[in-house]
């Protein structure tokens, strides 16, 4: 079974609170019981949000609780705990099959939470229905879509640049990633050797304790095959090198991807979309247009048991 959306979780969560007979319900306990109720696998329970910051299922339970609280069906008891209200019991007595945005919008507190005016009480506003994703998930999804579009556009620009510009781009990126020492040192190393399938050598660290050999192919559509990787690996072997990076603006064939497991040297393959992704991560060829801080309550700040020292 797939992870239920947080709208689906509202009714089971409200029933769980009702079963506590007015007692506080710890949120972690509710998460565990609902996971059991929906027969979630261990993998589903451990699945993370795209940000990697928290578990998807527990986040959805938390958002279900938030919406029920905003509608007055649940109330916060204390940190990490909640209980059902009389309004919540009244809703359960009506035996709803489902709790969603339309049901919750009958309550003024919820409409105010959603930013809607009183005169729209009987009108189902566009976008009233709650998405299967939580707000945090929706933001993460939109971010990933924007990032993917930016990566595609960035890659297209890289493919149109000159080979010399591409070499400088690779140098700058590797330095930004922490390789190569100074930009001057890296610039002297990469793009100079052209020795048997090796485009350059760059330091692994600023002290130069190890070297990484680099091959860079600015190809448009032709994928890099295993013969190209074999040639690079052979050049590494002649140099008695143990590490190499093969960067292309194109893609790698399945044979090429499989071949790297057979080499004595450690060879890392970076295709065009990975290259664009690294450029975005390390601010090479891109700039920040807008930033948005997503904040949450600092629970420790409101803990009155803490004594200032």
N, C-alpha and C positions, 0 to 999 in steps of 0.2 A: 504494500500500500504506500502511495506517495504521501509526503508530509502535508497534512491538511492546512488550508489557508486560515488566517487568524479570524476570519468571519465565521468559518465553520466551527471554530473552537469556542465561540461565545456561549452558545447554549450549554454544551457539556461543562464549561467552566462555571457557569451560573448554577447548574444543578449540583456540581461538586461543592460549591459554597453552601447551597441549601442543605446538603447532607451533613454539614458540620454543625447544624442546629444552633446557629448563632455564634459559634466559636470561631476564632481566627484561623485562617488557612494559610500556611506558609507557601509562598510562591514556588519554591523548589519542589515541595511535596506535590503541589498541583501539577507541575510539569511532569513529574514521574508518573503520577496516576493517569494523566491524559495520554502519555506516551504508551502506557500499557493498554489503555482503553482502545486506542487506535492501532494497536499491534505493530508499533514501529520497530523496525530492526535496529540493531546497534549502530549500523552505518547511518541510518536516518536520524537517530538520536544525536549522533556526533557530527552531522553535516553542518558546516560552518556557513555563515553569510559570506557574500563575495568579499567583504572587507576583511574577513578572517577574524573579526573581533569577538564574536560570540556564536553560539549555536543557533541555527535557524529555527528549530522547533521551539526552544525556550523563548526566543525572541518573539515568536508569533503568539505564544501563550501570554507573554507580558503585554503585548499590544492589545490582545483581546481583553485582558483585565483593564487596561487603560480606557478602552472605549466603553466598557460596561460601567466603569467608575464615572466617566464623564456624563453618562446618561443617568446616573444615580441608582443603578441596579446593584452595584457593589460600592463599598466604602473602604478606604485605606484604614487599617487598624493601627499598624505601626510599621516600621521599616521592613519591607519584604513580606508583609502579611495583609490579608484582606478578609472581609466578611460580607455576607449578603445583607441587603437592606429590605425594608418592607416593600418598597417598589419592586425590587427584584423578585420577592416572593409573589407579589401580585401578578407579575408577568408570567411566572411559572404556572400559576393557577389557571391562566388562560390557555395553557397547554400549546404553546407555539411549536411548530415543526422546525423552525429556524429563526435565528436572531440575526438581523442584518441592519444595514444603514437605514432602510426605510422604517423599520420598527423603532429603532432608537431615535429617529428624527421627530417622533411625536413629543419628545421631551425637550423643553426649552433649553435646558442646560447643554444638551448635546448639540442643538442647533447653534448655540452661541459658540461652542467649541469648534464647530465646523465653519463658523463665520457666516451663518445665514440669518436673515432678518425674520422677525416674528410673522410678518405678513406672508411669508412663503411657507407657512405651516402646512397647508394642504397641498402645496405644489411640490412635486418631486423635482428638485433642481438637477440640472445636468451634472453628471459626475457624482451624484449622491451615493450611488452604490459603492461599497468598499471594494477596493481591488483585492485580488488574491494575494498580492504582496503587501507587506507592511510598508509604511512610508520610508523607512530606512532601506528596505529592499528595493523599492521603486527608485530611490535616489541612486543606489548602487547600480541598478540596471541601466538607468539613463546615462550614468557616468561611463559604464562599459561601452555603451553604444556610441557615445561621443568619442571615446578613446579609440575604438575600432575605426571610426570614420577618419579621425585624425591620423591614425597609423597608415591607413590606405593612401590618404592624400600625401603624407610625408614620403612614403615609399615611391609614389609616382614622381615626386620631385627629385628624389635621389637618383632614380633611373635615368632622368633627363640630364643630370649633371655630367661634367667631363670626368674622365678617369683620374686626372690629377686632383680634381676637387673631391672625388670619392675617396682617394687615398688620404687627403687631409681630414676628411670627415671621420674616417676610421681611426686615425691618430687621435683626434680630439675626443671621440667617444671612449676609446680605451683609457685615455688619461683621466677623463671624468669618472670612469669606473674604478679608478685607483691603480691602474697599470701604467708602466712606462716612465715612472719618475716624473721629471719635468716635461712640459710640452716640447721644449727645445730638444731634449734628449730623445724623446719618442719620435720627433720629426726627422731626426738624423738616422733613426733605425728603420722605420717602416718606409717602404717604397724605394729602397736603395739597393737591396741585394739582388733581386730578380735571379735567384740562384736555384735552378732545378726545381721549379714549382713552389718556391718560397718567395713571397713578396717582401718580407721584412722580419725583423726580430725586435721584440719589445720586452722591456723588463717586466718581471712579474710583480716586483715591489720597488719601492723607491731606493732601496739599498742595492738593488741589482743582484740579489742572491741567486736568482734563477731567471731563465729566459724563456719567452714564449714565442714560437715562430708563427707567422701570420700569412695567410693566403686570402686575398680579397678579389672577388669576381663581380664586376658590375655588369650583370647580364639582365636582359629584359624578360624574355619568356623561356629561354632554354633552361631546363632544369640541370642541376649539377648531378652527374652520374658517378657511379663507383669508380670508373677509370680515373676521374679527376681526383677523387679522394685517395685512390691508390698511389697516384703520382705524388701527392702531397705527403702521404705517409712514408713513401720511399725516400723522399728528400729529408724528412725528419730523421729517418733511420741512418742515413749517411752522415747527418750532423750529430748523431747520437743524442738527439733531442728527445725529451720525454713529454713535452707539452706543445700542442699546436691549436690554433683557432682558424677555422675556415669560414669566412664570411661571404655571403652572396646576397645580391638584391633579388635573386630568383628563388627557386625552391630546390629541395634535394629529392632524388628518386628514392624509392623504398630500398633499393639495393645499396644506395649510398648511405642511407641511415643505418642499415644493418651492418655495413662493412666496418664501421668504426669500432665495433666490439672485438674485432679480430687483430687490431694493431697493438704492437708493444707500446707505442706512444699513446698518450692520452690526447684524443682529438675531439674538440668541441665544434659542432656545426651550428652556425647561426644563419637562418634563412632571412628573406626580405622582411617578413612581418615581425620576426623577432628583433631584427635590426631596428626597425621603426619603433618597436616597443621600447627598446633600450634608449633610443634617442629621446623619446617622450619622458622616460623615467629620469634621465640625466640632463634634460634641458638642452639638447643639441638640436638646433634648427627649429625649435619651438619656443614659445613664450607664454607666460601665464596671462590669460585674459581676465578671469575673475576667480575669486576664492570665496568659499562659503564655509564657515565654521559650524559644525554640528555639535551642540553642547548637550549635556545631561546634568541632572541634579547631582551636586556633591553631597551625598548623604552624610558624610562625616561632619560637614560644616553645620548641619542641623541636629547633630547628636548632642543633646544638652548634658549628657553624662561626662562629656569631655571637659576636663578642667584645664584652663590655660595655665601654662607654667611660666 
